[in-house]
Amino acid sequence: MTGPAAGSPDGAVDLAAAVEGWAPEPLVGTDAVSAWSVAAFSGLLDLDPVAAEGDPLPPLWHWFAFLDTPPTSALGDDGHPGEGRFLPPIPDRRRMVAGGRLTWHAPWRVGEPVTRRQELGPVRVKQGRSGQMAFVTTRAEFHRGDTLLCVEEQDIVYRSQPAGTGRGITASDPAPRPEHEWGFTVPTGPELLFRMSALTYNTHRIHYDLPYVTEVEGYPGLVVHGPLFALLGLEIARRHRPTAFVRGFEYRLTAPAFAGADVWVGGTPDGDRIVVAAGSDGAPESVRGSIELAS
């Protein structure tokens, strides 16, 4: 982690100054999604393995490959790596997945080696209700030999938040579960959060360390993984359009959900699209997205 950046008169960190000139080189590597990882995530969802070696990989399940494996000594106080190729040089850095866009061009199969080229995209600093936020976009292309399989853009939001300062999250008015043609429910106990963190080698303490998440990051409870909501949204297509090829997916994470609540997942078809959303009862939606199916 770098030292403090130039701040405003009230002592707030100037994120635009912190990221000025930051230009990491692209990252290239090869990996595969194993049948074990597919079986592990299937089990997390209370399913038998949904795919075996050589079968098409469900969309987004490539998130179980290309995992960072830093030594323990390289982790920061939040459990994330203190330094990384695409981690911006922001002091007291706090991280949250904001959304993303993906386009699939060809099937990706369980167990097959795939090469990823990942690079930095736009970096934008915006003013939010609680201060400045840096939106960092990364772009990745995945190839099997000369065949382009997938293009992914992911948006991550970062803010500078010294330990012990709250996020200003307050209880919201109860919100009714929206109506969808398809849907299912997932309980979010500590076992689910533990298994999701283990499967993605995610040591972010907001998912398992209650004193840390409440006293340092200012959340009211353990946070359900944002990427899990995107994966659950695509489960609607896998379960209800199992033979269709998913060509695209765009999603936006809008509000956190906390362990202990049942998460609902819903989807409604609209021609070659499926509108999906997920959240917990009595709280704002946590994700909204659109799935594009091949004609």
Secondary structure, 3 states (H helix, E strand, C coil): CCCCCCECCCCCECHHHHHCCCCCCCEEEEECCCHHHHHHHHHHCCCCCCCCCCCECCCCHHHHCCCCCCCHHHECCCCCECCCCCCCCCCCEEEEEEEEEEEECCCCECCCCEEEEEEEEEEEEEEECCEEEEEEEEEEEEEECCEEEEEEEEEEEEEECCCCCCCCCCCCCCCCCCCCCEEEEEECCHHHHHHHHHHCCCCCHHHCCHHHHHHCCCCCCCECCHHHHHHHHHHHHHHHCCCCCEEEEEEEECCCCECCCEEEEEEEEECCEEEEEEEECCCCEEEEEEEEECC
